[in-house]
Amino acid sequence: MPEQNKPFVVTDRRKFTVDGEPRPDADPSPEKEKRQPAPVETDNTASSAGPVRAAAPKTSPGAPAESRPTPPSHEEPHDDIPPGPTAEQSEQSRLAYEMTADRLDTAIRAANPGMEHPPAMSFEQLVQSVYMTTIMQLGGATPEGQKPQVDILGARQSVDMLGILAEKTKGNLTPDESRLLDSALFEVRMAFLEITQALARSAAAKAPGPAGPGGIGGIGGPSIVR
């Protein structure tokens, strides 16, 4: 049959008749509702080509603090710090250390009859230990007649160590402990200044040209340990 002679068919898709009765030949499947996409709120001040921003929740000025949005925290966790030991682990390590130290002391006294038990470590001994280390680094233990060997960087760290010790223990020391720490810190600082000035004069005396006033020259002057 030619295409122009095809019959024109009209399909009645109404579900109800004129009287309101359901038609028997109606399609029982419900029509699908066409849903429109929900409108997206955009920032009117932004450029039309810019990214879409979500609208911020609105809160009344009198709203309680719990209902207000909390700004995100920008603090990053310190991943480089390992987790500390538990209280049980700390106690076990302390007991094991004390038992090992006692066995070591017993073995040393057995090998050296008449040797007294070493004194227990105290805050005074800690300060004196750092103090003596600093003096040795500044060349204070050099035998007479020899050229002092100075570890100026190590001495600086030791001086700073005493300074940190004084800062962190402030208000937690007895009067005697505080006086001992202040005296040790004062002496090592003054010794550090004296040695650095002597090194500067020695370097100026070795430089080309006339030596400056008070130059001590390269003979007998302290030298820096490399």
C-alpha positions as CSV (number, residue, x, y, z in Angstrom):
1,M,0.0,0.0,0.0
2,P,1.4,3.4,-0.9
3,E,2.6,5.4,2.1
4,Q,0.2,8.3,1.5
5,N,-2.8,5.9,1.6
6,K,-2.1,4.5,5.2
7,P,-5.1,4.9,7.5
8,F,-4.8,7.6,10.3
9,V,-5.4,5.9,13.6
10,V,-6.4,7.9,16.7
11,T,-5.8,6.2,20.1
12,D,-7.9,7.4,23.0
13,R,-5.7,7.4,26.1
14,R,-8.3,8.7,28.5
15,K,-8.8,6.6,31.6
16,F,-12.4,7.7,32.4
17,T,-15.5,8.0,30.3
18,V,-17.7,11.1,30.2
19,D,-19.8,9.8,33.1
20,G,-16.7,9.4,35.2
21,E,-16.5,5.6,35.0
22,P,-13.1,4.0,34.4
23,R,-12.8,2.8,30.8
24,P,-12.2,-1.0,30.4
25,D,-9.6,-0.5,27.6
26,A,-7.6,2.2,29.5
27,D,-3.9,1.6,30.2
28,P,-3.7,0.4,33.9
29,S,-0.1,1.6,34.4
30,P,0.0,5.1,36.0
31,E,1.5,7.9,34.1
32,K,5.0,8.8,35.2
33,E,5.2,12.2,36.7
34,K,7.8,14.5,35.2
35,R,9.8,15.9,38.0
36,Q,11.7,19.1,37.6
37,P,15.2,19.3,39.1
38,A,15.4,21.2,42.3
39,P,16.8,24.7,41.9
40,V,20.4,25.2,43.1
41,E,21.2,28.3,45.1
42,T,24.1,30.2,43.8
43,D,26.1,33.2,45.0
44,N,24.8,36.2,43.2
45,T,28.0,38.1,43.7
46,A,30.1,35.5,42.0
47,S,30.8,35.4,38.3
48,S,28.5,33.4,36.1
49,A,31.4,31.3,35.1
50,G,32.6,30.7,38.7
51,P,31.9,27.6,40.8
52,V,28.5,27.1,42.5
53,R,28.6,27.7,46.2
54,A,26.3,26.0,48.7
55,A,24.2,28.4,50.7
56,A,25.3,28.8,54.3
57,P,22.8,27.8,57.0
58,K,21.1,30.8,58.6
59,T,21.1,31.1,62.4
60,S,19.4,33.6,64.5
61,P,21.5,35.9,66.7
62,G,19.9,34.4,69.8
63,A,20.5,30.8,68.9
64,P,22.4,28.7,71.4
65,A,26.1,28.0,70.8
66,E,25.4,24.3,70.2
67,S,23.1,25.0,67.2
68,R,25.5,27.3,65.5
69,P,27.8,25.9,62.8
70,T,31.4,25.2,64.1
71,P,34.1,26.4,61.8
72,P,36.5,23.7,60.6
73,S,39.7,23.3,62.5
74,H,42.9,24.0,60.6
75,E,45.2,22.4,63.2
76,E,47.0,19.3,61.8
77,P,47.9,16.4,64.1
78,H,51.5,16.0,64.9
79,D,52.2,12.8,63.1
80,D,56.0,13.0,63.8
81,I,55.4,12.5,67.6
82,P,55.1,8.8,68.5
83,P,52.5,7.8,71.0
84,G,53.7,7.7,74.6
85,P,54.0,4.5,76.6
86,T,51.1,3.4,78.9
87,A,51.4,3.7,82.6
88,E,51.9,-0.1,82.9
89,Q,54.7,0.0,80.3
90,S,56.4,2.9,82.2
91,E,56.2,1.1,85.5
92,Q,57.6,-2.2,84.0
93,S,60.5,-0.4,82.4
94,R,61.3,1.5,85.7
95,L,61.4,-1.7,87.7
96,A,63.5,-3.5,85.1
97,Y,66.0,-0.6,85.0
98,E,66.3,-0.5,88.8
99,M,66.9,-4.2,89.0
100,T,69.6,-4.1,86.3
101,A,71.3,-1.1,87.9
102,D,71.4,-2.8,91.3
103,R,73.0,-5.9,89.8
104,L,75.6,-3.7,88.1
105,D,76.4,-1.9,91.4
106,T,76.8,-5.3,93.1
107,A,79.2,-6.6,90.4
108,I,81.3,-3.4,90.6
109,R,81.6,-3.5,94.4
110,A,82.5,-7.2,94.2
111,A,85.3,-6.4,91.8
112,N,86.5,-3.4,93.9
113,P,86.3,-4.3,97.6
114,G,85.9,-1.4,99.9
115,M,84.2,0.7,97.2
116,E,81.2,2.7,98.5
117,H,77.8,2.6,96.9
118,P,77.5,5.4,94.3
119,P,75.3,8.2,95.4
120,A,71.8,8.5,93.9
121,M,71.3,11.0,91.1
122,S,69.9,14.4,92.3
123,F,69.1,17.7,90.7
124,E,72.4,19.2,92.1
125,Q,74.4,16.4,90.3
126,L,72.5,17.0,87.1
127,V,73.4,20.7,87.1
128,Q,77.0,20.0,88.0
129,S,77.3,17.5,85.2
130,V,76.1,19.9,82.6
131,Y,78.2,22.6,84.1
132,M,81.4,20.5,84.0
133,T,80.6,19.4,80.4
134,T,80.3,23.1,79.3
135,I,83.6,24.0,81.0
136,M,85.4,21.1,79.3
137,Q,83.9,22.1,75.9
138,L,85.3,25.6,76.5
139,G,88.8,24.3,77.0
140,G,88.8,24.5,80.8
141,A,90.2,21.0,81.3
142,T,93.3,21.6,79.0
143,P,96.6,20.6,80.7
144,E,98.9,23.5,81.5
145,G,101.2,24.4,78.6
146,Q,99.0,23.0,75.9
147,K,96.8,24.9,73.5
148,P,93.1,24.8,74.5
149,Q,90.8,22.9,72.2
150,V,87.4,24.6,72.1
151,D,84.1,23.0,71.0
152,I,82.3,26.3,70.7
153,L,79.1,24.8,69.2
154,G,78.9,22.0,71.7
155,A,79.5,24.6,74.5
156,R,76.7,26.8,73.2
157,Q,74.3,23.8,73.3
158,S,75.3,23.0,76.8
159,V,74.7,26.6,77.9
160,D,71.3,26.6,76.3
161,M,70.6,23.3,78.0
162,L,71.1,24.9,81.4
163,G,69.0,27.8,80.3
164,I,66.1,25.5,79.3
165,L,66.5,23.7,82.6
166,A,66.2,27.0,84.5
167,E,63.1,28.1,82.5
168,K,61.2,24.8,82.8
169,T,61.9,24.3,86.6
170,K,61.1,27.9,87.6
171,G,58.9,28.0,90.7
172,N,59.6,24.3,91.4
173,L,63.0,24.4,93.1
174,T,64.2,24.8,96.6
175,P,66.2,28.0,97.4
176,D,69.5,26.0,97.3
177,E,68.7,24.4,94.0
178,S,67.7,27.7,92.5
179,R,70.9,29.4,93.7
180,L,73.0,26.5,92.4
181,L,71.4,26.7,88.9
182,D,71.6,30.5,88.7
183,S,75.3,30.4,89.6
184,A,76.2,27.7,87.2
185,L,74.3,29.4,84.4
186,F,76.0,32.7,85.1
187,E,79.5,31.2,85.1
188,V,79.1,29.2,81.9
189,R,77.7,32.2,80.1
190,M,80.5,34.5,81.2
191,A,83.1,31.8,80.2
192,F,81.4,31.4,76.8
193,L,81.7,35.2,76.2
194,E,85.3,35.2,77.3
195,I,86.3,32.4,74.9
196,T,84.4,33.8,72.0
197,Q,86.1,37.2,72.5
198,A,89.5,35.5,72.7
199,L,88.8,33.6,69.5
200,A,87.9,36.9,67.8
201,R,91.1,38.6,68.9
202,S,93.1,35.6,67.8
203,A,91.5,35.7,64.3
204,A,92.1,39.4,64.0
205,A,95.7,39.0,65.0
206,K,96.2,36.4,62.2
207,A,94.6,38.6,59.6
208,P,96.8,40.5,57.2
209,G,97.8,44.0,58.4
210,P,98.6,45.3,61.8
211,A,97.1,43.6,64.7
212,G,94.4,45.4,66.6
213,P,94.9,46.6,70.2
214,G,94.8,43.8,72.7
215,G,95.5,41.1,70.1
216,I,96.8,37.9,71.7
217,G,98.2,36.5,68.5
218,G,98.1,33.0,67.3
219,I,100.5,31.6,69.9
220,G,98.9,30.1,72.9
221,G,95.4,31.3,71.8
222,P,92.5,28.9,71.8
223,S,91.6,27.0,68.7
224,I,88.2,25.8,67.6
225,V,87.6,22.0,67.4
226,R,86.3,21.1,63.9
